Amino acid sequence: MKRFYAYRVCAFIIALFIALNIGVYARAAGIIPEALLSWTGTPETTQTLVWRLETRSDSYVEYMDAEAYEKSGFTTARRVLAECRDISLDNSGAWLCEAELTGLLPDTKYFYRVGENDGWSEVRSFVTAPTERGAFSFVFFGDIQVNTDAVTEYALWGELAAAAYENAPDMAFGLFAGDIVESGISLTQFDLFAQNAAPVFGGIPVMPANGNHESNFIGGKPKMYLDYFALPKNGPEGFEEEFYSFDYAGCHVTILNSWVFSGEQPLKDADFERINAWIENDLSSSDAVWKIVVTHHPAYAVHNDNVANAVRREWSPLFEKYGVSLVFVGHQHVYARSYPMTAGLTDFENGVTYIMGNSGQKFYSSADDRYSERVLYDVATYQLVRIDGNELTVQTLDIDGNELDYVSLNPRTVGVVTRAEFIAAIHRAAGSPKATAAQPFVDVPDDSPYSAAIAWAAENGIVNGVGGGRFDPDTQITAEHTRLVLARYKACSA
């Protein structure tokens, strides 16, 4: 353990030295002020912008609605002074400016520019979210971290983002599953991302999750990531912007920092309890037809991973319980779409679908595909999601627009799974074997559709009932009992 810690410290110091020196060069060369959009407030009436400056100065956003802009340009524009702060690790002066526009009208197009009288950015536009549920699309990118050549590989990703936008110019926002950078302490890499993202994400919001590569600080916090992006602060106390959620046109999106399970942040049981309570409250309090989660580590890993195992153990039961339909992940550098899953078993009726994206130039050449309905290797892709009422489709496309995968999902009901339903799912997964003994439970009649499954589970020691000869079939199964039953089932089938 001491050797591993020493390695981490050494790696941190070396990376810090490189990042700071490269960062100085980048700033000396000059950075064109181009804004990235995000939301820190309500998508219907606010818009947040961030942009980088070479040197500190007063910097503004000028904006106006499309009708006024077409009449008079920026001559009557509203102006907002940005808050600019030094986000360098050594206080050498790396200025990031942030401004939130408020009081906007829903479903309205606005034009804007950032800068000052001595120089303004290119004029770009955005459209605020509608107040009513309706058809819309968004894009998802898995890991885009660089492999060997940052300048070339970010440019390639920029071309992929441009292809996605050309394919769907009406898309409303972009989700990212983390590992946007290779080194979380490299300001240069964040700047390269922003420069290549701006042509698309200067017009639609960037809403990311952080990955382990954003978190390579001693202590495990994604410090520069949190400085560089402006995100909603509605997450659990002490983890704001690492965890957050937002709503768009009847779709609820929840962003989670799975790296908390790595052990690098010195978290206590109370921290995990607070995080899980926030997730449970966030999902349970939403009545959205579509609930979508983004986190870096997969619950159903294609390579064994302890953090992924923790995501599956701690969070998947919450996704299942509260009606999450789709979970976007990254981390393992292949494209993989899972079967619909409930409690570790394929469930085509009401399971959660997990999609692992990979949008950069780092690829793994193998995968454990036992949980996957579709796996793709050695190709950078994006996922285009279209939602229209009770219809949701996901296209997986390469830079040339070739469709490599497609799935259509139905909304999941709030996942109240009874004890009888869960045993029936396990029974189906086992091939629906017949029991040789009689039904042992008095509250499971022979004509119950679950009778055969429960009798088989009891005969094989998978369930024992609740006492008094009863099984309590209609009671909701708890997460603890789910894990116990699965462990017994695995031991039985081994």
Secondary structure, DSSP 8 states (H G I E B T S, - for coil): -HHHHHHHHHHHHHHHHHHHHHHHHHHHH------EEE-SS-TTT-EEEEEEESS----EEEEEEHHHHHHHTTTT-EEEE-EEEE--TTSS--EEEEEEE-S--TT-EEEEEEEETTEE---EEEE---SS---EEEEEE-B---SS-HHHHHHHHHHHHHHHHHH-TT---EEE-S--SS-TT-HHHHHHHHHHHHHHHTTSBEEE---GGGG-STTS--HHHHHH------SSTT-BTTBEEEEETTEEEEEE-GGGGGS-S---HHHHHHHHHHHHHHHHT---SEEEEEESS-SS-SS--HHHHHHHHHTHHHHHHTT--EEEE-SSSSEEEE--EETTEE-TTT-BEEEE-B-SS---S----TTEEEEE-S---EEEEEEETTEEEEEEE-TT--EEEEEEE--------BHHHHHHHHHHHTT----SS----TTS-TTSTTHHHHHHHHHTTS---SBTTB--TTSB--HHHHHHHHHHHHHHH-
